[in-house]
């Protein structure tokens, strides 16, 4: 028991130190967190996430991601994307499919992995996410057009990307037909959007009519959010993230409803959760797994950054006259991967291994290589690019 408590304390202290270093050096915290996870986990053996949390590890990861996405969604105001709604919609739909197709071909042809693993790897790395986008925006300071589009894309594409990964998994692992996959997608959207809007309506009514004393508001909102997340997932797998995202956006855009106190509370909680998750997920990876990938992963990374992202933005912006060429160039360059990609890859790697699919053990190091590569390169270059 004492050893487990020591691990928890070590994760907390390390999280704080990484966040402070990020603030002081103006470098995204994810880099310090991942390095710390590698050092404390596989290198020194001081943290063992599977021993620490046992069967509760992935439920903890899933619910933490739900809190992070809900907090991000609470900051999304529809007024911020007036004139850019079509661009955001295209990025999280057409752009996502373009990215998936290009990464699928590149990873299958360049890397020595099965088609099933290539399909799922490509589906997972379509997501960006607020955990890496927001710090990058804060450091680079682009104009409001760029910042709002990237934030909206990052928060919306996380639940949609996670859902897309589920559909791809069902297709490649369980041989689901096209109609079954379409029905699964439709069912998830219906349940996610309906429950999200319904819960937001109930919560907003409760806040307006003071159903809860002031000191219980944040607790009540978080408990209700987690409850509907679990209910949604019980009704349809992986619909929970969409539900809490819709719930957050709906609450953020309710008239005469102040969610600033809720956002402040969730931001504090999210910082701790994000830090802990990156350390835990990195601590589960064996260093040897990266060595197996070889130099080919760098070619795939180049395709993701220099071909897939620019092409998806180009197609998504077709007919767009509100954004300048410089703004589109910045958006086309910035797409770092974050916590959702890391968490989803860890979950599906286990599923693929249980299904006996060859090369399943390569999924997590592949995704983490993309996370590390995109964050390092884009965080260094974005501040320079925004000045052009």
C-alpha positions in Angstrom: 0.0 0.0 0.0 2.8 2.4 0.9 4.5 1.8 -2.5 1.2 2.6 -4.3 0.8 5.8 -2.3 4.4 6.7 -3.2 3.6 6.2 -6.9 0.5 8.5 -6.7 2.5 11.2 -4.9 5.3 10.9 -7.4 2.8 11.4 -10.3 1.4 14.5 -8.6 4.7 16.1 -7.9 6.0 15.3 -11.4 2.9 16.7 -12.9 3.4 20.0 -11.1 7.1 20.2 -12.0 6.3 19.5 -15.7 3.6 22.2 -15.8 5.9 24.7 -14.1 8.7 24.0 -16.5 6.3 24.4 -19.4 5.2 27.8 -18.1 8.7 28.9 -17.4 10.3 27.8 -20.7 7.3 28.4 -22.9 7.4 24.8 -24.2 4.2 22.6 -24.3 3.9 20.6 -21.1 3.3 17.4 -23.1 7.0 17.1 -23.9 8.0 17.2 -20.2 5.2 14.9 -19.2 6.0 12.2 -21.8 9.7 12.3 -21.1 8.9 12.0 -17.3 6.6 9.1 -18.0 9.3 7.2 -20.0 11.9 7.9 -17.3 9.8 7.0 -14.3 8.1 4.0 -16.0 10.2 1.7 -18.3 13.6 3.3 -17.5 13.6 3.5 -13.7 10.6 1.3 -12.9 9.3 3.8 -10.3 5.8 3.9 -11.7 3.8 0.9 -12.9 0.3 2.1 -14.0 -1.1 -1.4 -14.4 -0.1 -2.3 -10.9 -1.2 1.0 -9.5 -4.7 1.0 -10.9 -5.2 -2.6 -12.0 -8.6 -3.0 -13.7 -9.5 0.6 -12.9 -6.8 2.1 -15.2 -8.8 2.3 -18.4 -12.1 3.4 -16.7 -10.0 6.2 -15.0 -8.5 7.2 -18.3 -11.9 7.2 -20.1 -13.6 9.3 -17.4 -10.6 11.7 -17.2 -10.8 12.3 -21.0 -14.5 13.0 -20.6 -13.8 15.7 -18.0 -11.1 17.2 -20.2 -13.4 17.4 -23.3 -16.3 18.7 -21.3 -14.1 21.5 -19.9 -13.0 22.3 -23.4 -16.5 22.3 -24.8 -17.6 24.8 -22.1 -15.3 27.4 -23.6 -16.8 27.1 -27.1 -19.0 30.0 -27.9 -20.9 29.9 -31.3 -20.2 33.7 -31.7 -16.5 32.9 -32.0 -16.9 31.1 -35.3 -19.4 33.3 -37.2 -18.4 33.0 -40.8 -16.1 30.0 -40.1 -18.7 27.4 -39.2 -18.4 25.7 -42.6 -14.7 25.5 -42.4 -14.8 23.8 -39.0 -17.5 21.4 -40.1 -15.4 20.5 -43.2 -12.3 19.9 -41.1 -14.0 17.5 -38.8 -15.8 15.6 -41.6 -14.2 15.8 -45.0 -10.8 16.8 -43.7 -10.8 13.9 -41.2 -11.6 11.4 -44.0 -8.9 12.8 -46.2 -6.3 12.6 -43.4 -7.3 9.0 -42.7 -7.0 7.9 -46.3 -3.6 9.4 -46.8 -2.2 8.2 -43.5 -3.6 4.7 -44.2 -1.9 4.4 -47.5 1.4 5.9 -46.2 1.6 3.7 -43.1 0.6 0.5 -45.0 3.1 1.1 -47.8 6.0 2.5 -45.7 5.8 0.6 -42.5 5.8 -3.2 -42.1 2.3 -3.4 -40.5 -0.9 -5.2 -41.4 -3.7 -3.5 -43.2 -5.9 -3.7 -40.1 -3.3 -2.0 -37.9 -2.7 0.6 -40.6 -6.5 1.4 -40.8 -6.8 1.8 -37.0 -3.5 3.8 -36.7 -4.7 6.2 -39.4 -8.1 6.5 -37.7 -6.6 7.4 -34.3 -4.2 10.1 -35.6 -6.9 12.1 -37.3 -7.6 13.8 -33.9 -5.8 16.8 -32.6 -7.3 18.0 -29.3 -7.4 20.9 -26.8 -4.6 19.4 -24.6 -2.0 20.3 -27.2 -3.8 22.9 -29.3 -4.6 25.4 -26.5 -1.0 25.6 -25.1 0.4 26.0 -28.7 -2.1 28.8 -29.4 -1.2 30.4 -26.1 2.5 30.4 -27.0 2.2 31.3 -30.7 -0.5 34.0 -30.3 -2.2 33.7 -33.7 -5.2 36.0 -34.5 -8.7 35.1 -33.4 -9.7 33.5 -36.7 -7.0 31.0 -36.5 -7.2 30.4 -32.7 -11.0 29.9 -32.8 -11.0 27.5 -35.8 -8.2 25.4 -34.3 -9.9 25.3 -30.8 -13.2 24.3 -32.3 -11.7 21.7 -34.5 -9.6 20.2 -31.7 -12.5 19.8 -29.3 -15.1 18.6 -31.9 -12.8 16.1 -33.7 -11.9 14.3 -30.5 -15.2 12.6 -29.9 -15.8 12.2 -33.6 -12.4 10.8 -34.1 -12.8 8.3 -31.2 -16.1 7.3 -32.8 -14.5 6.9 -36.2 -11.8 4.7 -34.6 -14.5 2.4 -33.1 -16.2 2.1 -36.5 -12.9 1.3 -38.2 -12.1 -1.3 -35.5 -15.5 -3.0 -35.9 -14.9 -3.0 -39.7 -11.4 -4.5 -39.7 -11.6 -6.7 -36.6 -15.2 -7.9 -36.5 -15.8 -7.7 -40.2 -18.9 -5.5 -39.8 -20.7 -4.8 -43.1 -21.1 -1.3 -44.6 -24.8 -1.0 -43.5 -24.0 -2.3 -40.0 -21.2 0.3 -39.7 -23.5 3.1 -41.0 -26.2 2.1 -38.5 -23.6 2.1 -35.7 -22.5 5.5 -36.7 -26.0 6.9 -36.9 -27.0 5.4 -33.6 -24.0 6.8 -31.8 -24.7 10.3 -33.2 -28.4 10.2 -32.3 -27.7 9.0 -28.7 -24.7 11.3 -28.2 -26.4 14.5 -29.4 -29.8 13.7 -27.8 -28.4 12.9 -24.4 -26.0 15.8 -24.5 -28.8 18.4 -25.3 -31.2 16.8 -22.8 -28.7 16.9 -19.9 -27.6 20.4 -20.8 -31.3 21.5 -20.6 -31.8 19.9 -17.2 -28.5 21.3 -15.8 -29.2 24.8 -17.1 -32.7 24.7 -15.6 -31.3 23.6 -12.3 -28.8 26.4 -12.3 -31.3 29.0 -13.1 -33.8 27.8 -10.5 -31.1 27.3 -7.9 -31.7 23.6 -7.3 -28.3 23.4 -5.8 -26.6 25.6 -3.2 -23.6 27.6 -4.5 -21.0 25.3 -3.0 -22.5 22.2 -4.6 -22.9 23.6 -8.2 -19.5 22.4 -9.5 -19.8 19.1 -7.8 -23.3 18.6 -9.1 -22.4 19.5 -12.7 -19.4 17.1 -12.7 -21.3 14.2 -11.2 -24.2 14.7 -13.7 -21.7 14.9 -16.6 -19.9 11.7 -15.6 -23.2 9.9 -15.0 -24.6 10.8 -18.5 -21.2 9.8 -19.9 -21.5 6.3 -18.4 -25.2 6.0 -19.4 -24.4 7.1 -23.0 -21.6 4.5 -23.2 -23.8 1.8 -21.8 -26.4 2.6 -24.5 -23.8 2.8 -27.3 -20.1 2.2 -27.1 -17.9 5.4 -27.4 -21.0 7.7 -27.6 -20.1 9.2 -24.2 -17.4 11.6 -25.4 -19.8 13.0 -28.0 -22.5 13.3 -25.3 -20.3 15.4 -22.9 -19.0 17.5 -25.7 -22.5 18.4 -26.9 -23.5 19.0 -23.3 -20.6 21.4 -22.8 -21.3 23.4 -26.0 -25.0 23.6 -25.2 -24.3 24.9 -21.7 -21.7 27.4 -23.0 -24.3 28.9 -25.4 -27.3 29.1 -23.1 -28.6 32.6 -22.7 -28.5 34.2 -19.3 -26.4 31.3 -17.9 -22.9 32.1 -16.4 -20.6 29.0 -16.6 -17.4 30.9 -15.7 -17.2 29.3 -12.2 -17.7 25.9 -13.6 -15.0 26.5 -16.3 -12.5 27.7 -13.6 -13.1 24.6 -11.5 -12.9 22.2 -14.5 -9.7 23.9 -15.8 -7.9 23.2 -12.5 -9.1 19.6 -12.5 -8.2 19.2 -16.2 -4.6 20.3 -15.7 -4.0 17.6 -13.1 -5.8 15.0 -15.1 -4.0 15.8 -18.4 -0.7 15.7 -16.6 -1.4 12.4 -14.8 -2.7 10.7 -18.0 0.3 11.6 -20.1 2.7 10.3 -17.4 0.6 7.1 -16.9 0.3 6.3 -20.6 4.0 7.0 -21.3 5.0 4.9 -18.4 3.3 1.8 -19.9 5.4 1.9 -23.1 8.5 -0.2 -23.4 11.5 1.7 -24.9 12.2 -1.3 -27.2 8.9 -0.8 -28.9 10.1 2.5 -30.4 13.4 0.9 -31.6 11.4 -1.7 -33.6 9.7 1.1 -35.7 12.9 2.1 -37.4 13.5 5.2 -39.5 10.4 4.5 -41.6 8.3 6.2 -38.9 9.9 9.6 -39.8 8.7 9.2 -43.4 5.2 8.6 -42.2 5.4 11.6 -39.9 6.5 13.8 -42.8 3.5 12.5 -44.9 1.2 13.4 -42.0 2.5 16.9 -41.6 3.4 17.9 -45.1 0.8 16.0 -47.2 -2.2 14.8 -45.2 -2.8 18.0 -43.1 -2.3 20.6 -45.8 -4.4 18.6 -48.3 -7.2 18.2 -45.8 -7.2 21.9 -45.0 -7.1 22.8 -48.7 -10.1 20.7 -49.5 -12.0 21.8 -46.4 -11.4 25.5 -47.3 -12.6 25.2 -50.8 -14.7 28.3 -51.6 -13.7 30.0 -48.3 -13.2 33.7 -48.8 -13.0 34.7 -45.1 -9.5 33.4 -44.4 -6.3 34.8 -45.9 -3.6 32.6 -47.4 -1.4 33.2 -44.4 -4.2 32.1 -42.0 -4.8 28.9 -44.1 -1.1 28.2 -44.1 -0.9 28.3 -40.3 -4.0 26.1 -40.0 -2.5 23.7 -42.5 0.7 23.4 -40.5 -0.7 23.1 -36.9 -2.3 19.8 -36.0 -0.5 18.3 -33.0 -1.9 15.1 -31.6 -2.8 14.9 -27.9 -4.3 12.9 -25.0 -7.3 11.3 -26.9 -5.0 9.8 -29.5 -2.8 8.4 -26.7 -5.7 7.0 -24.7 -7.5 5.5 -27.7 -4.4 3.8 -29.0 -3.7 2.1 -25.7 -7.3 0.8 -25.5 -7.4 -0.5 -29.1 -3.9 -2.1 -28.9 -5.3 -4.4 -26.2 -8.3 -5.2 -28.3 -6.3 -6.0 -31.4 -3.9 -8.2 -29.4 -6.9 -10.1 -27.9 -8.2 -10.5 -31.5 -4.9 -12.0 -32.5 -4.1 -9.3 -35.1 -0.5 -9.3 -36.2 1.4 -6.1 -35.3 -1.0 -4.9 -32.7 1.9 -4.2 -30.3 3.2 -1.5 -32.7 0.0 0.6 -32.5 0.9 2.5 -29.3 4.5 3.4 -30.2 3.4 4.4 -33.6 0.8 6.8 -32.2 3.1 8.2 -29.5 5.8 8.8 -32.2 3.3 11.0 -34.1 2.3 12.8 -30.9 5.9 13.5 -29.9 6.9 14.4 -33.5 4.0 16.8 -34.2 4.2 18.5 -30.8 8.0 19.1 -31.0 8.1 20.3 -34.6 4.9 22.4 -34.6 5.5 24.0 -31.2 9.0 25.1 -32.3 7.9 26.4 -35.7 4.4 27.9 -35.0 5.7 31.0 -33.3 7.9 31.7 -36.3 5.1 30.9 -38.9 2.5 33.2 -37.2 4.8 36.2 -38.0 4.8 35.6 -41.7 
